[in-house]
Amino acid sequence: MAKSEQTRTLIMETALRLFQEQGYDRTTMRAVAKQAGVSTGNAYYYFESKDHLIQGFYDRIQAAHRDACTEILASERDFAPRLRGVLLAWLDVAEPYHEFAGQFFKNAADPASPLSPFSDSSQPARAASIGLFEEVLAGVRLDPGLRAELPRLLWLYLMGIVLFWVHDRSAGRSRSRMLVNRTVPLVDRLIHMSRLPGLRPITREIVSLAGDLSAGRTPR
């Protein structure tokens, strides 16, 4: 690993530790730099602000999630096992950061915050996650009218699981895993039902409305 990347990683790992110990609001870039053993200017060179540190964390989690899904997507052919594997892989990757997630959730939950997963600042990580769900859907028989919107809707489904996970205090996040295991068959059934001619107009309208709302468009 190049020295610059080592420094960037050191700063981020130090920030994550301080966020967990002191809370997001009480942690300053100066404190992060001091604990990491670098100058404040050097910390700002790699991350323009605390918000950029969180965006770096989002990118890091997304990259780790993508790596964790490689074997699942290569070995599974059916939609439900692919989706279940990808969602459970996210829970595995995110588990070490569970307490930290609770610390900054109140900021990320603010729709006006750049930490929100729906913000412009979060677009790269969001796009990468939606792209992963496009891979989940690869080879799945779908109503062509739904294919464009479904990856975004599956990402929204993941965001709902993330919200539940943040508040989950069960051992090993067992309740979050139960949520995945119980809801994936329902999603699978709905997608299969969308191919039925009699239900196609209804499912298209539901998906279109959800897509318009999630993208900030005015529904037709």
Backbone as a chain_set.jsonl record, in Angstrom:
{"seq": "MAKSEQTRTLIMETALRLFQEQGYDRTTMRAVAKQAGVSTGNAYYYFESKDHLIQGFYDRIQAAHRDACTEILASERDFAPRLRGVLLAWLDVAEPYHEFAGQFFKNAADPASPLSPFSDSSQPARAASIGLFEEVLAGVRLDPGLRAELPRLLWLYLMGIVLFWVHDRSAGRSRSRMLVNRTVPLVDRLIHMSRLPGLRPITREIVSLAGDLSAGRTPR", "coords": {"N": [[0.838, -1.191, 0.0], [0.558, 2.219, -0.863], [2.254, 5.022, 0.676], [0.685, 7.326, 0.91], [-1.903, 6.289, 0.798], [-1.839, 4.722, 3.059], [-1.682, 6.703, 5.014], [-4.121, 8.011, 4.617], [-5.883, 5.923, 5.285], [-5.161, 5.555, 7.973], [-5.98, 8.015, 9.092], [-8.757, 7.871, 8.668], [-9.461, 5.54, 10.141], [-8.736, 6.353, 12.682], [-10.517, 8.467, 13.015], [-12.969, 7.069, 12.979], [-12.738, 5.616, 15.335], [-12.679, 7.709, 17.247], [-15.157, 8.894, 16.762], [-16.789, 6.893, 17.72], [-16.028, 6.776, 20.4], [-16.321, 9.416, 21.379], [-18.458, 10.541, 20.112], [-19.994, 11.859, 17.153], [-20.494, 14.661, 16.873], [-18.844, 15.843, 18.823], [-16.301, 15.312, 18.052], [-13.447, 16.634, 16.523], [-11.709, 17.763, 13.552], [-9.147, 18.544, 14.188], [-8.65, 17.059, 16.506], [-8.758, 14.485, 15.458], [-6.546, 14.557, 13.738], [-4.475, 14.926, 15.612], [-4.612, 12.567, 17.174], [-4.066, 10.729, 15.198], [-1.491, 11.314, 14.636], [-0.661, 13.138, 12.716], [-0.336, 16.262, 10.94], [-2.758, 18.924, 11.287], [-3.267, 20.206, 8.906], [-2.49, 18.224, 7.123], [-4.429, 16.295, 7.591], [-6.672, 17.651, 6.625], [-5.92, 17.746, 4.014], [-6.388, 15.197, 3.022], [-9.049, 14.788, 3.728], [-11.627, 16.975, 3.389], [-13.387, 17.809, 5.343], [-15.227, 16.844, 8.344], [-17.542, 15.711, 7.37], [-16.668, 14.752, 4.909], [-15.074, 12.724, 5.785], [-16.984, 10.896, 6.639], [-18.201, 10.355, 4.199], [-16.067, 9.095, 2.999], [-16.027, 6.856, 4.608], [-18.501, 5.71, 3.875], [-17.88, 5.047, 1.208], [-15.878, 3.203, 1.678], [-17.2, 1.14, 3.074], [-18.968, 0.383, 1.057], [-17.233, -0.581, -0.922], [-16.106, -2.756, 0.438], [-18.387, -4.273, 0.796], [-19.047, -4.875, -1.834], [-16.876, -6.51, -2.537], [-17.365, -8.629, -0.793], [-19.552, -9.758, -1.942], [-18.812, -10.982, -4.268], [-18.321, -13.811, -4.57], [-20.874, -14.804, -3.992], [-22.488, -13.776, -6.081], [-21.265, -14.991, -8.194], [-21.728, -17.679, -7.804], [-24.426, -18.202, -7.273], [-27.492, -18.526, -9.022], [-30.24, -18.114, -9.013], [-32.702, -15.608, -8.247], [-33.662, -15.043, -5.537], [-31.765, -16.346, -3.678], [-29.488, -14.895, -4.462], [-30.169, -12.224, -3.823], [-30.679, -12.474, -1.048], [-28.133, -13.311, -0.159], [-26.557, -11.065, -0.793], [-27.682, -9.065, 0.837], [-27.302, -10.144, 3.428], [-24.555, -10.194, 3.394], [-23.996, -7.481, 3.547], [-24.787, -6.941, 6.187], [-22.85, -8.444, 7.533], [-20.463, -7.137, 6.801], [-20.897, -4.587, 7.834], [-21.176, -4.96, 10.566], [-18.936, -4.577, 12.458], [-19.061, -1.842, 12.798], [-21.322, -1.119, 14.108], [-21.977, 0.188, 16.599], [-20.802, 2.661, 16.138], [-22.36, 3.553, 14.009], [-24.751, 4.146, 15.269], [-23.968, 6.455, 16.585], [-23.704, 8.502, 14.658], [-26.123, 8.513, 13.394], [-28.243, 10.293, 13.936], [-27.452, 12.562, 12.639], [-27.181, 11.698, 9.969], [-29.803, 11.065, 9.451], [-31.092, 13.43, 9.011], [-32.704, 15.045, 6.428], [-31.552, 17.222, 5.117], [-28.891, 17.005, 5.557], [-25.504, 16.521, 4.488], [-24.596, 14.031, 5.124], [-26.657, 12.304, 4.779], [-27.817, 9.334, 3.203], [-29.199, 9.872, 0.928], [-28.291, 12.213, -0.088], [-26.636, 14.612, -2.302], [-23.909, 14.486, -1.887], [-23.525, 11.871, -1.15], [-23.819, 10.483, -3.459], [-21.876, 8.945, -5.063], [-21.378, 6.533, -3.523], [-23.991, 5.663, -3.3], [-24.691, 5.227, -5.993], [-22.922, 3.158, -6.588], [-23.911, 1.125, -4.971], [-26.496, 0.776, -6.022], [-25.712, -0.103, -8.526], [-24.695, -2.584, -7.802], [-27.028, -3.949, -7.183], [-28.109, -4.043, -9.699], [-26.502, -6.002, -10.755], [-27.352, -8.129, -9.186], [-29.839, -8.566, -10.299], [-29.208, -9.449, -12.794], [-29.786, -11.613, -15.465], [-32.211, -12.399, -14.432], [-35.576, -13.094, -15.089], [-37.69, -10.558, -16.024], [-40.413, -8.222, -16.111], [-39.953, -6.091, -18.769], [-40.588, -3.412, -18.47], [-40.085, -2.825, -15.853], [-37.437, -3.17, -15.229], [-35.591, -1.009, -15.275], [-36.148, 0.527, -13.004], [-36.041, -1.183, -10.814], [-33.421, -1.799, -9.61], [-32.884, 0.564, -8.112], [-35.062, 0.519, -6.381], [-34.529, -1.795, -4.946], [-32.263, -0.943, -3.648], [-33.433, 0.978, -1.971], [-34.892, -0.748, -0.405], [-32.755, -2.019, 0.903], [-31.912, 0.239, 2.369], [-34.025, 0.474, 4.153], [-33.595, -1.834, 5.659], [-31.115, -1.173, 6.736], [-31.847, 0.985, 8.391], [-33.41, -0.386, 10.292], [-31.419, -2.063, 11.289], [-29.639, -0.237, 12.521], [-31.011, 0.368, 14.846], [-31.161, -2.057, 16.041], [-30.663, -4.1, 18.746], [-30.262, -6.715, 19.28], [-28.51, -9.814, 19.939], [-25.707, -10.278, 17.935], [-27.074, -9.045, 15.925], [-29.374, -10.503, 15.285], [-32.085, -10.126, 14.819], [-32.14, -8.413, 12.646], [-31.111, -10.088, 10.703], [-33.141, -11.968, 10.652], [-35.133, -10.33, 9.59], [-34.184, -9.94, 6.967], [-34.2, -12.627, 6.016], [-36.913, -13.239, 6.181], [-38.188, -11.377, 4.546], [-37.066, -11.435, 1.972], [-38.158, -13.684, 0.472], [-40.735, -12.632, 0.039], [-40.251, -10.371, -1.545], [-39.169, -11.667, -3.751], [-41.411, -13.124, -4.576], [-43.164, -11.05, -5.304], [-41.797, -9.94, -7.466], [-41.859, -12.058, -9.285], [-44.621, -12.203, -9.647], [-45.001, -9.88, -11.048], [-44.669, -10.508, -13.676], [-46.985, -11.582, -14.553], [-49.619, -11.185, -16.816], [-52.121, -10.019, -16.026], [-51.497, -8.622, -13.696], [-49.505, -6.921, -14.385], [-49.922, -4.103, -15.219], [-50.582, -2.959, -12.729], [-48.337, -3.48, -11.06], [-46.395, -2.129, -12.513], [-47.255, 0.516, -12.237], [-47.03, 0.878, -9.461], [-44.25, 0.523, -9.105], [-43.33, 2.587, -10.735], [-44.319, 4.864, -9.395], [-42.95, 4.641, -6.916], [-40.347, 4.861, -7.872], [-40.377, 7.476, -8.942], [-40.815, 8.992, -6.62], [-38.563, 8.338, -5.047], [-36.53, 9.347, -6.595], [-37.015, 11.986, -6.543], [-38.705, 13.076, -8.411], [-41.652, 14.546, -9.913], [-44.515, 12.723, -9.577], [-46.294, 11.114, -12.252]], "CA": [[0.0, 0.0, 0.0], [1.335, 3.45, -0.939], [2.256, 5.763, 1.936], [-0.458, 8.242, 0.945], [-3.09, 5.51, 1.113], [-1.701, 4.334, 4.468], [-2.034, 7.878, 5.814], [-5.571, 8.2, 4.479], [-6.53, 4.874, 6.074], [-4.905, 5.857, 9.376], [-6.844, 9.134, 9.486], [-10.136, 7.412, 8.723], [-9.633, 4.607, 11.255], [-8.676, 7.167, 13.9], [-11.788, 9.189, 13.107], [-14.019, 6.136, 13.355], [-12.575, 5.315, 16.765], [-13.085, 8.881, 18.029], [-16.603, 9.046, 16.638], [-17.415, 5.909, 18.595], [-15.707, 7.073, 21.792], [-16.719, 10.757, 21.789], [-19.619, 11.013, 19.365], [-19.642, 12.579, 15.925], [-20.514, 16.112, 17.052], [-17.772, 16.298, 19.703], [-15.001, 15.022, 17.434], [-12.989, 17.664, 15.588], [-10.631, 17.366, 12.647], [-7.884, 18.742, 14.915], [-8.476, 15.91, 17.401], [-8.451, 13.334, 14.609], [-5.163, 14.694, 13.291], [-3.576, 14.723, 16.756], [-4.617, 11.153, 17.529], [-3.462, 9.98, 14.094], [-0.076, 11.664, 14.558], [-0.385, 13.919, 11.509], [-0.701, 17.663, 11.114], [-4.144, 19.232, 10.941], [-3.287, 20.488, 7.464], [-2.407, 16.955, 6.407], [-5.752, 15.674, 7.704], [-7.559, 18.346, 5.699], [-5.493, 17.42, 2.647], [-7.048, 13.948, 2.623], [-10.494, 14.904, 3.949], [-11.888, 18.405, 3.509], [-14.193, 18.076, 6.529], [-15.744, 15.631, 8.977], [-18.516, 15.11, 6.454], [-15.928, 13.99, 3.902], [-14.645, 11.484, 6.436], [-18.121, 9.975, 6.598], [-18.345, 9.907, 2.809], [-15.007, 8.108, 2.814], [-16.503, 5.645, 5.289], [-19.51, 5.124, 2.995], [-17.191, 4.435, 0.068], [-15.133, 2.05, 2.18], [-18.177, 0.087, 3.339], [-19.502, -0.088, -0.215], [-16.197, -1.393, -1.581], [-16.009, -4.024, 1.167], [-19.616, -5.018, 0.505], [-18.924, -5.39, -3.201], [-15.934, -7.632, -2.497], [-17.986, -9.743, -0.077], [-20.618, -10.324, -2.773], [-18.261, -11.56, -5.495], [-18.559, -15.251, -4.624], [-22.325, -15.031, -4.017], [-23.01, -13.488, -7.416], [-20.669, -15.939, -9.135], [-22.16, -19.061, -7.561], [-25.884, -18.317, -7.234], [-28.149, -18.147, -10.269], [-31.611, -17.694, -8.766], [-32.793, -14.259, -7.693], [-33.806, -14.977, -4.076], [-30.478, -16.568, -2.992], [-28.565, -13.789, -4.76], [-30.564, -11.066, -3.024], [-30.445, -12.783, 0.367], [-26.694, -13.315, 0.086], [-26.041, -9.692, -0.845], [-28.145, -8.336, 2.018], [-26.609, -10.677, 4.602], [-23.155, -9.76, 3.299], [-23.92, -6.109, 4.069], [-24.828, -7.02, 7.65], [-21.543, -8.941, 7.987], [-19.449, -6.096, 6.601], [-21.192, -3.413, 8.657], [-21.278, -5.292, 11.983], [-17.94, -3.936, 13.339], [-19.314, -0.406, 12.92], [-22.699, -0.924, 14.56], [-22.066, 1.232, 17.616], [-20.463, 3.921, 15.479], [-23.509, 3.956, 13.197], [-25.7, 4.788, 16.159], [-23.465, 7.762, 16.969], [-23.928, 9.569, 13.669], [-27.403, 8.348, 12.717], [-29.092, 11.47, 14.073], [-27.045, 13.506, 11.596], [-27.482, 11.117, 8.666], [-31.252, 11.009, 9.271], [-31.562, 14.754, 8.604], [-32.732, 15.074, 4.96], [-30.718, 18.307, 4.595], [-27.494, 16.755, 5.894], [-24.694, 15.837, 3.473], [-24.374, 12.656, 5.552], [-27.798, 11.483, 4.392], [-27.528, 8.476, 2.04], [-29.934, 10.401, -0.223], [-27.735, 13.516, -0.447], [-25.748, 14.68, -3.47], [-22.567, 14.078, -1.473], [-23.497, 10.413, -1.041], [-24.157, 9.898, -4.753], [-20.985, 7.869, -5.535], [-21.648, 5.279, -2.803], [-25.352, 5.244, -3.656], [-24.651, 4.688, -7.354], [-22.223, 1.875, -6.552], [-24.82, 0.149, -4.375], [-27.532, 0.499, -7.024], [-25.061, -0.931, -9.538], [-24.599, -3.944, -7.279], [-28.349, -4.568, -7.339], [-28.249, -4.359, -11.124], [-25.867, -7.31, -10.924], [-28.237, -9.123, -8.562], [-30.951, -8.805, -11.216], [-28.713, -9.945, -14.085], [-30.26, -12.938, -15.812], [-33.539, -12.65, -13.863], [-36.668, -12.759, -16.004], [-38.446, -9.441, -15.487], [-41.167, -7.359, -17.012], [-38.997, -5.077, -19.233], [-40.96, -2.089, -17.988], [-39.672, -2.659, -14.466], [-36.007, -3.402, -15.037], [-34.822, 0.217, -15.044], [-36.387, 1.076, -11.674], [-35.892, -2.15, -9.731], [-32.195, -1.682, -8.803], [-33.042, 1.651, -7.142], [-36.013, 0.091, -5.362], [-33.834, -2.745, -4.071], [-31.409, -0.126, -2.777], [-34.31, 1.525, -0.939], [-35.154, -1.9, 0.471], [-31.567, -2.111, 1.752], [-31.916, 1.365, 3.307], [-34.95, 0.119, 5.223], [-32.91, -2.808, 6.515], [-30.087, -0.42, 7.466], [-32.526, 1.718, 9.462], [-33.744, -1.373, 11.327], [-30.149, -2.533, 11.848], [-29.092, 0.798, 13.405], [-31.72, 0.304, 16.128], [-31.213, -3.461, 16.474], [-29.773, -4.397, 19.87], [-30.237, -8.162, 19.504], [-27.175, -10.406, 19.844], [-25.299, -10.56, 16.568], [-28.078, -8.448, 15.019], [-30.179, -11.637, 14.807], [-33.378, -9.649, 14.328], [-31.904, -7.88, 11.301], [-30.973, -11.249, 9.824], [-34.482, -12.507, 10.484], [-35.834, -9.43, 8.669], [-33.746, -10.292, 5.615], [-34.645, -13.974, 5.644], [-38.371, -13.292, 6.067], [-38.708, -10.47, 3.514], [-36.571, -11.771, 0.637], [-39.144, -14.471, -0.282], [-41.84, -11.769, -0.351], [-39.782, -9.586, -2.689], [-39.056, -12.613, -4.858], [-42.765, -13.438, -5.043], [-43.702, -9.87, -5.979], [-41.138, -9.789, -8.766], [-42.405, -13.086, -10.162], [-45.992, -11.822, -9.959], [-44.995, -8.764, -11.997], [-44.659, -11.023, -15.049], [-48.323, -12.033, -14.904], [-50.268, -10.134, -17.615], [-53.178, -9.324, -15.314], [-50.94, -7.773, -12.635], [-48.426, -6.08, -14.912], [-50.181, -2.66, -15.111], [-50.559, -2.524, -11.327], [-46.959, -3.471, -10.573], [-45.669, -1.053, -13.19], [-47.634, 1.793, -11.637], [-46.432, 0.942, -8.127], [-42.813, 0.714, -9.26], [-43.121, 3.924, -11.294], [-44.536, 5.832, -8.323], [-41.828, 4.534, -5.98], [-39.163, 5.398, -8.541], [-40.52, 8.925, -9.024], [-40.644, 9.554, -5.288], [-37.179, 8.161, -4.568], [-35.641, 10.171, -7.404], [-37.38, 13.375, -6.376], [-39.47, 13.54, -9.556], [-43.084, 14.705, -9.7], [-45.176, 11.56, -10.18], [-47.222, 11.401, -13.334]], "C": [[0.877, 1.245, 0.0], [1.213, 4.227, 0.371], [1.061, 6.695, 2.039], [-1.741, 7.504, 1.313], [-3.045, 5.036, 2.563], [-2.114, 5.491, 5.378], [-3.533, 8.117, 5.784], [-6.327, 7.183, 5.338], [-6.363, 5.13, 7.562], [-5.83, 6.964, 9.874], [-8.288, 8.664, 9.626], [-10.362, 6.484, 9.903], [-9.58, 5.343, 12.591], [-9.987, 7.908, 14.102], [-12.918, 8.271, 13.54], [-13.954, 5.793, 14.843], [-13.047, 6.485, 17.626], [-14.578, 9.128, 17.933], [-17.315, 8.114, 17.601], [-17.21, 6.26, 20.067], [-16.327, 8.387, 22.267], [-18.022, 11.229, 21.159], [-19.174, 11.845, 18.174], [-19.52, 14.083, 16.168], [-19.319, 16.616, 17.852], [-16.387, 16.055, 19.113], [-14.656, 16.104, 16.413], [-11.897, 17.106, 14.685], [-9.277, 17.523, 13.327], [-7.607, 17.554, 15.825], [-8.129, 14.653, 16.613], [-6.989, 13.375, 14.183], [-4.183, 14.4, 14.43], [-3.476, 13.244, 17.108], [-3.956, 10.29, 16.454], [-1.971, 10.271, 13.952], [0.295, 12.385, 13.281], [-0.773, 15.367, 11.789], [-2.165, 17.867, 10.741], [-4.276, 19.505, 9.451], [-3.245, 19.211, 6.64], [-3.747, 16.228, 6.452], [-6.725, 16.312, 6.727], [-7.17, 18.092, 4.24], [-6.228, 16.175, 2.141], [-8.567, 14.021, 2.742], [-10.809, 16.37, 4.236], [-12.656, 18.769, 4.773], [-14.573, 16.755, 7.188], [-16.741, 14.927, 8.076], [-17.821, 14.274, 5.392], [-15.36, 12.699, 4.496], [-15.763, 10.449, 6.399], [-18.355, 9.475, 5.183], [-17.266, 8.88, 2.476], [-15.371, 6.778, 3.46], [-17.565, 4.944, 4.441], [-18.852, 4.386, 1.836], [-16.467, 3.159, 0.485], [-16.064, 0.864, 2.432], [-18.694, -0.494, 2.032], [-18.493, -0.981, -0.943], [-16.063, -2.76, -0.903], [-17.232, -4.89, 0.897], [-19.529, -5.647, -0.883], [-17.997, -6.601, -3.236], [-16.572, -8.865, -1.849], [-19.047, -10.447, -0.912], [-20.091, -11.058, -4.01], [-18.592, -13.043, -5.621], [-20.051, -15.566, -4.713], [-22.865, -14.862, -5.432], [-22.445, -14.453, -8.456], [-21.261, -17.336, -9.002], [-23.673, -19.247, -7.598], [-26.491, -17.825, -8.544], [-29.56, -17.625, -10.05], [-31.65, -16.373, -8.001], [-32.803, -14.248, -6.164], [-32.495, -15.27, -3.342], [-29.471, -15.454, -3.255], [-28.88, -12.573, -3.885], [-30.294, -11.307, -1.546], [-28.955, -12.736, 0.695], [-26.105, -11.925, 0.116], [-26.457, -8.91, 0.392], [-27.454, -8.839, 3.29], [-25.13, -10.295, 4.588], [-23.002, -8.337, 3.809], [-23.922, -6.13, 5.594], [-23.49, -7.496, 8.21], [-20.486, -7.847, 7.917], [-19.647, -4.935, 7.574], [-21.123, -3.688, 10.157], [-20.214, -4.632, 12.866], [-18.216, -2.465, 13.612], [-20.687, -0.114, 13.516], [-22.82, 0.192, 15.588], [-21.753, 2.601, 17.038], [-21.642, 4.436, 14.674], [-24.549, 4.654, 14.049], [-25.28, 6.193, 16.541], [-23.809, 8.84, 15.949], [-25.285, 9.492, 12.991], [-28.268, 9.601, 12.787], [-28.715, 12.548, 13.057], [-27.424, 12.986, 10.211], [-28.975, 11.103, 8.382], [-31.844, 12.353, 8.859], [-31.55, 14.846, 7.079], [-31.827, 16.146, 4.358], [-29.23, 18.065, 4.828], [-26.749, 16.112, 4.732], [-24.372, 14.4, 3.851], [-25.527, 11.734, 5.172], [-27.423, 10.601, 3.203], [-28.246, 8.935, 0.779], [-29.346, 11.714, -0.738], [-26.888, 13.444, -1.718], [-24.35, 14.19, -3.112], [-22.418, 12.561, -1.419], [-23.719, 9.709, -2.371], [-23.201, 8.797, -5.215], [-21.248, 6.521, -4.849], [-23.035, 4.748, -3.163], [-25.377, 4.601, -5.04], [-23.973, 3.329, -7.392], [-23.132, 0.79, -5.993], [-25.941, -0.213, -5.344], [-26.959, -0.368, -8.141], [-24.919, -2.378, -9.098], [-25.944, -4.665, -7.421], [-28.683, -4.816, -8.812], [-27.625, -5.719, -11.421], [-26.721, -8.419, -10.307], [-29.345, -9.527, -9.534], [-30.51, -9.376, -12.563], [-29.203, -11.375, -14.307], [-31.63, -13.29, -15.251], [-34.602, -12.225, -14.876], [-37.566, -11.704, -15.356], [-39.347, -8.859, -16.56], [-40.206, -6.25, -17.457], [-39.314, -3.674, -18.728], [-40.534, -1.808, -16.561], [-38.166, -2.648, -14.275], [-35.229, -2.135, -14.687], [-34.96, 0.721, -13.608], [-36.048, 0.113, -10.542], [-34.566, -2.046, -8.96], [-32.29, -0.579, -7.756], [-34.0, 1.233, -6.022], [-35.39, -0.937, -4.413], [-32.861, -2.017, -3.15], [-32.232, 0.502, -1.661], [-34.689, 0.444, 0.079], [-33.973, -2.092, 1.423], [-31.547, -0.992, 2.777], [-32.9, 1.112, 4.453], [-34.339, -0.876, 6.192], [-31.839, -2.114, 7.342], [-30.709, 0.34, 8.633], [-32.887, 0.781, 10.615], [-32.482, -1.814, 12.052], [-29.557, -1.528, 12.835], [-29.716, 0.7, 14.79], [-31.747, -1.103, 16.721], [-30.186, -3.712, 17.575], [-29.722, -5.895, 20.169], [-28.814, -8.691, 19.299], [-26.859, -10.759, 18.394], [-26.238, -10.01, 15.518], [-28.96, -9.555, 14.427], [-31.525, -11.192, 14.265], [-33.245, -9.057, 12.922], [-31.77, -9.022, 10.296], [-32.331, -11.925, 9.593], [-35.281, -11.652, 9.498], [-35.463, -9.738, 7.226], [-34.346, -11.619, 5.181], [-36.159, -14.064, 5.445], [-38.903, -12.433, 4.919], [-38.224, -10.801, 2.11], [-37.567, -12.644, -0.135], [-40.342, -13.646, -0.742], [-41.471, -10.924, -1.574], [-39.691, -10.47, -3.929], [-40.435, -12.922, -5.448], [-43.372, -12.261, -5.807], [-43.1, -9.699, -7.366], [-41.654, -10.839, -9.749], [-43.848, -12.76, -10.568], [-46.053, -10.71, -11.0], [-45.003, -9.233, -13.441], [-46.045, -11.488, -15.493], [-49.067, -10.919, -15.638], [-51.32, -9.346, -16.839], [-52.679, -8.357, -14.252], [-49.918, -6.773, -13.145], [-48.732, -4.584, -14.819], [-50.105, -2.142, -13.684], [-49.133, -2.442, -10.815], [-46.141, -2.381, -11.241], [-45.989, 0.308, -12.565], [-47.018, 1.953, -10.257], [-44.936, 1.236, -8.215], [-42.514, 2.112, -9.801], [-43.279, 4.995, -10.224], [-43.371, 5.824, -7.342], [-40.555, 5.119, -6.574], [-39.208, 6.909, -8.623], [-40.261, 9.576, -7.668], [-39.196, 9.458, -4.82], [-36.203, 9.036, -5.338], [-35.979, 11.66, -7.306], [-38.156, 13.943, -7.554], [-40.931, 13.728, -9.16], [-43.789, 13.536, -10.35], [-46.159, 11.98, -11.267], [-48.649, 11.268, -12.853]], "O": [[1.833, 1.33, 0.771], [0.216, 4.116, 1.084], [0.481, 6.849, 3.114], [-2.572, 8.03, 2.052], [-4.08, 4.954, 3.224], [-2.804, 5.293, 6.378], [-4.143, 8.394, 6.817], [-7.284, 7.53, 6.03], [-7.305, 4.949, 8.334], [-6.398, 6.857, 10.961], [-8.967, 9.016, 10.59], [-11.363, 6.625, 10.606], [-10.301, 4.992, 13.525], [-10.509, 7.973, 15.215], [-13.74, 8.65, 14.375], [-14.979, 5.693, 15.517], [-13.738, 6.28, 18.623], [-15.204, 9.53, 18.913], [-18.312, 8.484, 18.22], [-18.109, 6.067, 20.885], [-16.802, 8.483, 23.398], [-18.621, 12.202, 21.616], [-18.107, 12.458, 18.193], [-18.559, 14.71, 15.723], [-18.825, 17.712, 17.587], [-15.398, 16.559, 19.645], [-15.468, 16.444, 15.553], [-11.248, 16.111, 15.009], [-8.361, 16.739, 13.081], [-6.471, 17.088, 15.913], [-7.303, 13.85, 17.047], [-6.28, 12.371, 14.255], [-3.184, 13.709, 14.234], [-2.379, 12.726, 17.318], [-3.362, 9.255, 16.754], [-1.264, 9.563, 13.234], [1.425, 12.271, 12.804], [-1.462, 15.653, 12.768], [-2.739, 17.088, 9.979], [-5.247, 19.102, 8.812], [-3.881, 19.118, 5.59], [-4.155, 15.615, 5.466], [-7.508, 15.62, 6.076], [-8.003, 18.213, 3.342], [-6.636, 16.111, 0.982], [-9.289, 13.4, 1.962], [-10.316, 16.938, 5.211], [-12.588, 19.909, 5.231], [-14.28, 15.682, 6.661], [-16.784, 13.697, 8.022], [-18.315, 13.212, 5.012], [-15.189, 11.706, 3.79], [-15.517, 9.267, 6.156], [-18.672, 8.303, 4.982], [-17.52, 7.914, 1.758], [-15.063, 5.711, 2.929], [-17.536, 3.722, 4.3], [-19.214, 3.253, 1.519], [-16.445, 2.17, -0.247], [-15.761, -0.268, 2.055], [-18.844, -1.709, 1.901], [-18.86, -2.011, -1.508], [-15.925, -3.786, -1.57], [-17.118, -6.11, 0.783], [-19.893, -6.807, -1.075], [-18.298, -7.601, -3.888], [-16.354, -9.994, -2.289], [-19.405, -11.591, -0.633], [-20.869, -11.692, -4.723], [-19.087, -13.484, -6.658], [-20.451, -16.487, -5.426], [-23.613, -15.708, -5.922], [-23.077, -14.702, -9.482], [-21.295, -18.093, -9.972], [-24.153, -20.333, -7.92], [-26.047, -16.822, -9.104], [-30.033, -16.783, -10.814], [-30.754, -16.065, -7.216], [-32.026, -13.513, -5.554], [-32.132, -14.505, -2.448], [-28.687, -15.105, -2.372], [-27.987, -11.973, -3.288], [-29.742, -10.443, -0.866], [-28.564, -12.179, 1.721], [-25.249, -11.627, 0.949], [-25.649, -8.16, 0.942], [-27.065, -8.036, 4.138], [-24.525, -10.095, 5.641], [-21.994, -8.009, 4.435], [-23.145, -5.414, 6.225], [-23.043, -7.006, 9.248], [-19.712, -7.654, 8.855], [-18.677, -4.368, 8.078], [-21.021, -2.748, 10.946], [-20.558, -4.158, 13.949], [-17.667, -1.897, 14.557], [-21.167, 1.017, 13.438], [-23.685, 1.058, 15.456], [-22.377, 3.594, 17.414], [-21.898, 5.64, 14.659], [-25.161, 5.633, 13.62], [-26.133, 7.043, 16.797], [-24.165, 9.959, 16.319], [-25.585, 10.301, 12.112], [-28.95, 9.941, 11.82], [-29.558, 13.354, 12.66], [-27.926, 13.739, 9.376], [-29.388, 11.126, 7.223], [-32.987, 12.407, 8.404], [-30.48, 14.735, 6.479], [-31.379, 16.008, 3.219], [-28.396, 18.833, 4.349], [-27.3, 15.244, 4.055], [-23.923, 13.625, 3.006], [-25.389, 10.513, 5.235], [-26.768, 11.08, 2.277], [-27.949, 8.456, -0.315], [-29.844, 12.271, -1.716], [-26.48, 12.367, -2.151], [-23.681, 13.557, -3.929], [-21.326, 12.029, -1.615], [-23.798, 8.481, -2.418], [-23.673, 7.782, -5.726], [-21.331, 5.49, -5.517], [-23.23, 3.542, -3.311], [-26.005, 3.561, -5.239], [-24.393, 2.444, -8.138], [-23.128, -0.339, -6.483], [-26.295, -1.385, -5.471], [-27.636, -1.263, -8.646], [-25.01, -3.293, -9.915], [-25.986, -5.853, -7.742], [-29.465, -5.713, -9.125], [-28.143, -6.49, -12.228], [-26.798, -9.521, -10.85], [-29.74, -10.691, -9.584], [-31.35, -9.747, -13.383], [-29.05, -12.236, -13.441], [-32.164, -14.357, -15.552], [-34.533, -11.136, -15.445], [-38.128, -11.924, -14.283], [-39.083, -8.984, -17.756], [-39.686, -5.529, -16.607], [-38.416, -2.845, -18.576], [-40.614, -0.667, -16.104], [-37.675, -2.164, -13.255], [-34.299, -2.189, -13.882], [-34.013, 1.276, -13.051], [-35.793, 0.551, -9.42], [-34.584, -2.196, -7.739], [-31.829, -0.758, -6.629], [-33.775, 1.554, -4.856], [-35.689, -0.947, -3.22], [-32.658, -2.425, -2.006], [-31.777, 0.554, -0.519], [-34.789, 0.711, 1.277], [-34.17, -2.304, 2.619], [-31.204, -1.227, 3.936], [-32.637, 1.493, 5.594], [-34.539, -0.777, 7.402], [-31.667, -2.427, 8.52], [-30.165, 0.341, 9.737], [-32.688, 1.123, 11.781], [-32.469, -1.928, 13.278], [-29.03, -1.923, 13.875], [-29.041, 0.921, 15.796], [-32.305, -1.307, 17.8], [-28.985, -3.555, 17.36], [-29.192, -6.3, 21.203], [-28.017, -8.091, 18.578], [-27.63, -11.441, 17.718], [-26.216, -10.44, 14.365], [-29.258, -9.552, 13.233], [-32.056, -11.814, 13.345], [-34.154, -9.194, 12.104], [-32.26, -8.927, 9.171], [-32.631, -12.389, 8.493], [-36.019, -12.184, 8.669], [-36.333, -9.792, 6.357], [-34.931, -11.721, 4.103], [-36.637, -14.864, 4.641], [-39.965, -12.733, 4.374], [-38.909, -10.478, 1.14], [-37.807, -12.37, -1.311], [-40.91, -13.923, -1.798], [-42.26, -10.778, -2.508], [-40.089, -10.066, -5.022], [-40.601, -12.974, -6.666], [-44.019, -12.453, -6.837], [-43.798, -9.358, -8.321], [-41.863, -10.535, -10.924], [-44.246, -13.014, -11.705], [-47.027, -10.6, -11.745], [-45.309, -8.452, -14.342], [-46.259, -11.758, -16.675], [-49.141, -9.803, -15.124], [-51.401, -8.125, -16.98], [-53.356, -7.379, -13.936], [-49.51, -5.873, -12.411], [-47.864, -3.836, -14.369], [-49.63, -1.033, -13.442], [-48.753, -1.445, -10.202], [-45.282, -1.772, -10.603], [-45.103, 1.144, -12.388], [-46.536, 3.032, -9.912], [-44.418, 2.09, -7.495], [-41.552, 2.749, -9.373], [-42.476, 5.925, -10.147], [-42.861, 6.882, -6.974], [-39.781, 5.784, -5.886], [-38.192, 7.569, -8.401], [-39.569, 10.59, -7.581], [-38.666, 10.413, -4.252], [-35.166, 9.429, -4.804], [-35.309, 12.495, -7.915], [-38.261, 15.162, -7.691], [-41.395, 13.137, -8.185], [-43.682, 13.359, -11.564], [-46.767, 13.048, -11.208], [-49.584, 11.473, -13.627]]}, "num_chains": 1, "name": "protein.A"}
